[in-house]
């Protein structure tokens, strides 16, 4: 029993992504104690052998590991309070897999350090199906010894780990840069394909050419297909989450005192769509906003 | 001699791209008569067996084929005048491989038709090295019978042909859509990598992660590498040509009465760089403008 408890890892946050990741960990033989604000979402994990905690701090054991996959910076800062960090205590480790701003990562790392807890950032690339299949791409940064300790857990969740050194902020900057590139690609395809459509050219034929040649990569192939087919529900990643990430990108640019004109354009695009009540569709839905602006959808 | 002359194809425009394409045609056994405003550029082709014409119209034979690869719409409209088209005459064919606006293609097709000449649009994707190696991607549209007639020539120049129907404007819209996607990717990487750099994160490490996973495709891999290495000369495709294409994209959007906010942003970026005297560097040089705006290059 002692060994079992010592090896048990905490997991907080069972949204679409967290649920898939936690399920993979259980499948790999990892014992878990899980917490979610809405307890119902933890039910499938309990059936698969996880213990359900009634309070976030109950996921922590002295010197153990807690993984978090939460919606935003405020959720992570709110849940990883002094109570939880005291329960983890010296030798404890928090593997923070949410997409957070670099300033938040720095602040969290300092708070963790005061309790002797290592803070490791590991935001992920991939949709819920990739999370469920253990095929995420992982961006890792934090103290070197803590990174080594996580190898088995990360191998269960990802198909590859890219390391960015000791500063937990670095992995978050990288993740934001990646999400910004994805949103930019969605914007560019939305504009290009609507131009084709308005000129009477088959957007799918344009998409086939471009994604079989110069842009033969997953983002253009998969997101472009959703754009051509105008398939924006169910969302793999909601516009609301995309808007949150664009805000984080713009905050990071402001903190570094540098302009990012395309990030500003995307920030406005997302805000207009949120204002229009479209926060819950997939972020490829940018194409719908563009088609409406182009007069391809009647108001 | 008659057969030889009948089979000889005209080729007008021996810039970096045209020279490579014409060389490939000669290598494939095609006899050529070539014209370039600056005759010196035709010298290597003469050595390889091409005949040099002193006047554009001298590249045309009755019912034959003339290929053009020129810098812009005005050059094509200027050279393919009534004199040249009368020389080509009924059964003649003009294979127009420059990147032109769709409105220009439509206007040229009408003018050609008045002389009984088929106008076929076939803009290409690929840099000068791809042109030289016969590895271009070809976007083809125009009358079906004329397209069939071109199969052997196109096979010598490209690694793949994508067809867009009978309307010559369609291939040009497709090509503009593609160049717009490339410029958008350059802009996005320029902003993302400068964000990483300003936050002290190794831009090359970010580039490696993204282009080995989500963006594992030629445009991101090759152009991103140039951006990370800040290698903007010698140009594969100049900023001045990029600016011309963005103008064509914006003209096509205006003609279709639709906004393209990212195209507008790019148009302004290119104009600012032209104003700064940077027209002759590669268009990945957008990254230099972004790094300067971010305070990463001293003024």
Boltz contact constraints between the chains, C-beta under 6 A:
constraints:
  - contact:
      token1: [A, 125]
      token2: [B, 214]
      max_distance: 6.0
  - contact:
      token1: [A, 137]
      token2: [B, 213]
      max_distance: 6.0
  - contact:
      token1: [A, 162]
      token2: [B, 209]
      max_distance: 6.0
  - contact:
      token1: [A, 170]
      token2: [B, 201]
      max_distance: 6.0
  - contact:
      token1: [A, 173]
      token2: [B, 196]
      max_distance: 6.0
  - contact:
      token1: [A, 173]
      token2: [B, 199]
      max_distance: 6.0
  - contact:
      token1: [A, 173]
      token2: [B, 201]
      max_distance: 6.0
  - contact:
      token1: [A, 174]
      token2: [B, 206]
      max_distance: 6.0
  - contact:
      token1: [A, 177]
      token2: [B, 192]
      max_distance: 6.0
  - contact:
      token1: [A, 177]
      token2: [B, 195]
      max_distance: 6.0
  - contact:
      token1: [A, 177]
      token2: [B, 196]
      max_distance: 6.0
  - contact:
      token1: [A, 177]
      token2: [B, 206]
      max_distance: 6.0
  - contact:
      token1: [A, 178]
      token2: [B, 210]
      max_distance: 6.0
  - contact:
      token1: [A, 180]
      token2: [B, 192]
      max_distance: 6.0
  - contact:
      token1: [A, 181]
      token2: [B, 188]
      max_distance: 6.0
  - contact:
      token1: [A, 181]
      token2: [B, 192]
      max_distance: 6.0
  - contact:
      token1: [A, 184]
      token2: [B, 188]
      max_distance: 6.0
  - contact:
      token1: [A, 187]
      token2: [B, 262]
      max_distance: 6.0
  - contact:
      token1: [A, 188]
      token2: [B, 181]
      max_distance: 6.0
  - contact:
      token1: [A, 188]
      token2: [B, 184]
      max_distance: 6.0
  - contact:
      token1: [A, 188]
      token2: [B, 262]
      max_distance: 6.0
  - contact:
      token1: [A, 191]
      token2: [B, 260]
      max_distance: 6.0
  - contact:
      token1: [A, 191]
      token2: [B, 262]
      max_distance: 6.0
  - contact:
      token1: [A, 192]
      token2: [B, 177]
      max_distance: 6.0
  - contact:
      token1: [A, 192]
      token2: [B, 180]
      max_distance: 6.0
  - contact:
      token1: [A, 192]
      token2: [B, 181]
      max_distance: 6.0
  - contact:
      token1: [A, 195]
      token2: [B, 177]
      max_distance: 6.0
  - contact:
      token1: [A, 196]
      token2: [B, 173]
      max_distance: 6.0
  - contact:
      token1: [A, 196]
      token2: [B, 177]
      max_distance: 6.0
  - contact:
      token1: [A, 198]
      token2: [B, 256]
      max_distance: 6.0
  - contact:
      token1: [A, 198]
      token2: [B, 258]
      max_distance: 6.0
  - contact:
      token1: [A, 199]
      token2: [B, 173]
      max_distance: 6.0
  - contact:
      token1: [A, 199]
      token2: [B, 256]
      max_distance: 6.0
  - contact:
      token1: [A, 201]
      token2: [B, 170]
      max_distance: 6.0
  - contact:
      token1: [A, 201]
      token2: [B, 173]
      max_distance: 6.0
  - contact:
      token1: [A, 206]
      token2: [B, 174]
      max_distance: 6.0
  - contact:
      token1: [A, 206]
      token2: [B, 177]
      max_distance: 6.0
  - contact:
      token1: [A, 209]
      token2: [B, 162]
      max_distance: 6.0
  - contact:
      token1: [A, 210]
      token2: [B, 178]
      max_distance: 6.0
  - contact:
      token1: [A, 213]
      token2: [B, 137]
      max_distance: 6.0
  - contact:
      token1: [A, 214]
      token2: [B, 125]
      max_distance: 6.0
  - contact:
      token1: [A, 214]
      token2: [B, 218]
      max_distance: 6.0
  - contact:
      token1: [A, 214]
      token2: [B, 219]
      max_distance: 6.0
  - contact:
      token1: [A, 215]
      token2: [B, 217]
      max_distance: 6.0
  - contact:
      token1: [A, 216]
      token2: [B, 217]
      max_distance: 6.0
  - contact:
      token1: [A, 217]
      token2: [B, 215]
      max_distance: 6.0
  - contact:
      token1: [A, 217]
      token2: [B, 216]
      max_distance: 6.0
  - contact:
      token1: [A, 217]
      token2: [B, 217]
      max_distance: 6.0
  - contact:
      token1: [A, 218]
      token2: [B, 214]
      max_distance: 6.0
  - contact:
      token1: [A, 219]
      token2: [B, 214]
      max_distance: 6.0
  - contact:
      token1: [A, 256]
      token2: [B, 198]
      max_distance: 6.0
  - contact:
      token1: [A, 256]
      token2: [B, 199]
      max_distance: 6.0
  - contact:
      token1: [A, 258]
      token2: [B, 198]
      max_distance: 6.0
  - contact:
      token1: [A, 258]
      token2: [B, 294]
      max_distance: 6.0
  - contact:
      token1: [A, 259]
      token2: [B, 293]
      max_distance: 6.0
  - contact:
      token1: [A, 260]
      token2: [B, 191]
      max_distance: 6.0
  - contact:
      token1: [A, 261]
      token2: [B, 265]
      max_distance: 6.0
  - contact:
      token1: [A, 262]
      token2: [B, 187]
      max_distance: 6.0
  - contact:
      token1: [A, 262]
      token2: [B, 188]
      max_distance: 6.0
  - contact:
      token1: [A, 262]
      token2: [B, 191]
      max_distance: 6.0
  - contact:
      token1: [A, 265]
      token2: [B, 261]
      max_distance: 6.0
  - contact:
      token1: [A, 265]
      token2: [B, 265]
      max_distance: 6.0
  - contact:
      token1: [A, 293]
      token2: [B, 259]
      max_distance: 6.0
  - contact:
      token1: [A, 294]
      token2: [B, 258]
      max_distance: 6.0
